[in-house]
Amino acid sequence: MNFLPSFRLGVLALSLLAGGSVAFARLDAKLVTIPAGVYTPLLRTTKDAAAVPVAAFLLDEKPVTNAEFLAFVTANPKWRRSQVSPLFADSSYLEHWAGDLEPGPKAPPGAPVVRVSWFAARAYARWLGQRLPTTAEWELAAAAGYTQPAGRTDEALQRDLYAWLARPVPAVLADATTARANYLGVRGLHGLVWEWVDDFNTAMVTGESRGDTGLERDLFCGAGTVGAKDPTDYAAFMRQALRSSLKANNTTTSLGFRCAKDLP
Amino acid sequence: MNQTAMNNPRILSAVAVAGLALAAALLTTTFVRANEGPTDVQGPVILPPEIVNLPVEQAILTSPPHVPPPIHRTYAARVVVNLEIREVVARLADGVEYTFWTYGGSVPGSFIRIREGDVVEFHLNNHPSSKLPHNIDLHAVTGPGGGAASTFTAPGHSSQFTFQALNPGLYVYHCATAPVPMHIGNGMYGLILVEPKDGLPPVDKEYYVMQGEFYTTGKYGEEGMQSFDMGKAIDERPPYVVFNGAVGSLVGDKAITANVGEHVRIYFGVGGPNLTSSFHIIGEIFDKVYPEAGLSLPNRNVQTTLVPSGGACAVEFKVDVPGTFILVDHSLTRAFNKGALGMLKVAGEPNRVIYSGKEIDAVYLGAQADAGSDSAKREAELKKQIAAEIKSNPAIAGLTKEMQAEKGKQVYMGLCFACHQPDGKGLPLAFPPLAGSDFLLADRDRAIRIVLKGLTGPVTVNGQIINSAMPPQEAVLTDQQVADVLTYVYNTWGNKGDAFTSDQVKALRNQNH
């Protein structure tokens, strides 16, 4: 608690007065406008659209930090580690925190919060009157390079991305502000933590009913590339695989989130 | 409330609105039968009584190059396998580190040994520190994906599925999560042996070796932490092709070993992700190869066996002679330049009938047809004749002696002059003269012997008694140098004599006085 910025205490007090349900903008959370664009799904069936139009929207400049999440659990006791329902968060939820309201040395204030479930991430966003980005929105923002609009041809970004993928998860994560901003001004979409998206497990299921063979199997072995738009985009496969492996109450040591919002 | 029921966020969103009481009811009813959500959870299998009543065993897992002990049971069992996935930083080569994704902490992953007919309860545990979801496709499994879909496991989670081992054989297992080439390329493969019901022939030593290639951003040997290079993987241009996950994992004190007379079996697999191996042991012939690891009909007397990516073989051989036997992929730039090299060290008594070691080193004139060979003999005869002609020609003989004396002078002025002096007169009462020395010129063989063996004690030279000591030079001078220096001494300062030959020196060098 002692590192909590004073303005945060103000938000906290207001939240508590309002019963923890009224949304307040985070005073320091900068939202970046992501221009409208087109998302090309990695995997699709012949009946799915090859390109999904995405309207312009607002996205957090960086992932939600431990300090920010502390304010949330302080205002919303049911999301504290000791009180959260196992329906909504598995037993590893915030396990690296020193206590319910004490992130401690393994969770520095400025580092992205991890070991949070999809339910918890979603509740956080709602608390602020925001939402989680959709897969299409997240991928659109993450498709940018550092210095050019297309990340796939930005060698520096690709190098950093694969270097990150090749490293084990560090015991203590770096401050979210250390991540290099991309062309759109968004930090840490690659190379910091994985991030929840609102429709994390519908990425493979696009609305039509399918047989029992299960779309998820298409990701295994060589079959993973049948119908893929770009079978050389290994990082995209890894994001897709991670999302497909998760259940909504799951938490992992490298999975955080950020919020999005419709443009006013 | 069991958490494994939580597999559909849409249902759960509704549940959250409806309230926990309803959630409990709803999820309890959907738990066992539901086939929905990402992990395809169907609940524990209901096994028939004859299987439930089988004895339960915990599988023994070993890291390479070790193999779990043979199975001596004559009946099926229920075998519980607990395999943990860890992403670890380890040595790929000296000074080179890599983040390996492993089954059981090693590359290749833990060796699993079961018996045909066993019912295996398989637990795949993905360590919480993992960055990625993983799964396992065991080629020993009959069923969709070889278990891949049923074991798809998020970091910090555990999956369970059951299969019956229907076919005996030696099978590769590997991760099958997209992008598969990267998961395998980071080390996610291993072997599972399903022993035939009648077992395998007993052997003295069993070992576990797997080949795989690594696509690093840096070239071979480039120091530091290396990352996976997607471009090289797609082009199938690996800087490293190695046995057991690292350059040098099977050499030096890490070599596999056996004793002369023992029978050795190697379970050899190829994880890939791309390259096929031409597996060969230099200096051994495989008495038996179970090709493609079907364990029923071996091929016999095989030199090199082809092992496909995602395939395996078992080779057996008796080691008859001691020495170091090199395991290679006989696509040899992989062995020479990329690390695909291991060692089998065999200890014991030599058998020189089977293998003598080097017997003779001789001049070889080249493989030729008989006519060529005859011609070479004739050439040698002619050379001999020319040498004889030269020797008998006084002009040439004189020139030869002169050249020998010049060479001998170089020896003298480097070695002998300090005592006998540059003018050959020696030092009175200390070192005898060579110029005009009656003692020297009286006996040529004695002169050679003195240069080779030295001389201690009084000698009378030109009427003077000199009691001194000359050290032996046989360790310092070659036969030719002794002949040269004596030729010089016998033909300088007014001395006159024939040239000395190296053959004369050689004959005396080998005498013990």
Contacts between the chains, C-beta under 8 A, distances in Angstrom:
chain1	res1	chain2	res2	distance
A	85	B	20	6.8
A	86	B	1	6.3
A	86	B	3	5.8
A	87	B	1	6.3
A	87	B	3	8.0
A	87	B	6	6.4
A	87	B	12	7.2
A	87	B	15	7.4
A	87	B	20	6.9
A	87	B	23	6.2
A	88	B	16	7.5
A	90	B	3	5.7
A	91	B	3	7.8
A	92	B	128	6.4
A	92	B	156	5.3
A	118	B	9	6.3
A	119	B	12	7.4
A	119	B	16	7.4
A	159	B	217	7.9
A	162	B	217	7.8
A	162	B	227	5.3
A	162	B	228	6.2
A	162	B	229	7.6
A	162	B	230	6.5
A	163	B	227	4.9
A	165	B	131	7.3
A	165	B	227	7.6
A	165	B	228	7.2
A	166	B	98	7.7
A	166	B	99	4.9
A	166	B	186	8.0
A	166	B	225	7.9
A	166	B	226	7.7
A	166	B	227	3.9
A	166	B	228	5.5
A	167	B	89	8.0
A	167	B	99	5.9
A	167	B	131	8.0
A	167	B	225	7.9
A	168	B	87	4.9
A	168	B	88	7.0
A	168	B	89	6.3
A	168	B	99	5.9
A	168	B	129	6.2
A	168	B	131	6.8
A	169	B	87	7.9
A	169	B	129	5.4
A	169	B	130	7.4
A	169	B	131	5.3
A	194	B	131	7.7
A	200	B	9	7.5
A	201	B	9	6.2
A	201	B	37	7.1
A	201	B	38	5.4
A	212	B	35	6.7
A	213	B	144	8.0
A	214	B	40	6.3
A	214	B	149	6.7
A	216	B	38	5.7
A	216	B	40	7.1
A	216	B	149	6.5
A	216	B	152	7.0
A	217	B	144	6.8
A	217	B	145	6.0
A	217	B	148	7.3
A	217	B	149	4.8
A	219	B	177	6.9
A	219	B	178	4.4
A	220	B	135	7.0
A	220	B	137	7.0
A	220	B	145	5.3
A	220	B	148	4.2
A	220	B	149	6.4
A	220	B	152	7.7
A	220	B	176	4.3
A	220	B	177	6.8
A	220	B	178	7.1
A	220	B	180	7.4
A	221	B	137	6.3
A	221	B	145	7.2
A	221	B	148	6.6
A	221	B	176	4.3
A	221	B	180	5.3
A	222	B	180	6.7
A	224	B	178	3.7
A	224	B	179	6.9
A	224	B	180	6.2
A	225	B	178	7.8
A	232	B	230	6.7
A	232	B	234	5.9
A	234	B	179	4.2
A	234	B	181	8.0
A	234	B	182	5.4
A	234	B	230	5.1
A	237	B	178	4.0
A	237	B	179	4.1
A	238	B	132	6.3
A	238	B	178	7.3
A	238	B	179	6.6
A	238	B	182	7.6
A	240	B	178	6.6
A	241	B	132	7.1
A	241	B	133	5.6
A	241	B	177	5.0
A	241	B	178	4.8
A	241	B	179	7.9
A	242	B	132	6.3
A	242	B	133	5.5
A	242	B	154	7.5
A	244	B	38	5.1
A	244	B	133	7.6
A	244	B	152	7.4
A	245	B	38	6.2
A	245	B	39	7.4
A	245	B	133	3.2
A	245	B	152	5.5
A	245	B	153	6.7
A	245	B	154	4.2
A	245	B	177	7.8
A	246	B	38	6.6
A	246	B	133	7.7
A	246	B	154	5.3
A	247	B	6	5.1
A	247	B	7	4.9
A	247	B	9	7.8
A	247	B	37	6.4
A	247	B	38	6.6
A	247	B	39	6.9
A	247	B	154	7.6
A	248	B	6	6.3
A	248	B	8	7.8
A	248	B	9	3.9
A	248	B	12	5.6
A	249	B	3	6.4
A	249	B	6	4.5
A	249	B	12	7.8
A	250	B	154	5.4
A	250	B	156	7.8
A	250	B	157	6.9
A	251	B	156	7.2
A	252	B	128	7.1
A	252	B	130	7.7
A	252	B	154	6.1
A	252	B	155	4.1
A	252	B	156	5.4
A	253	B	128	5.5
A	253	B	129	5.8
A	253	B	130	7.8
A	253	B	155	6.4
A	253	B	156	6.8
A	254	B	131	5.0
A	254	B	155	7.0
A	255	B	155	7.8
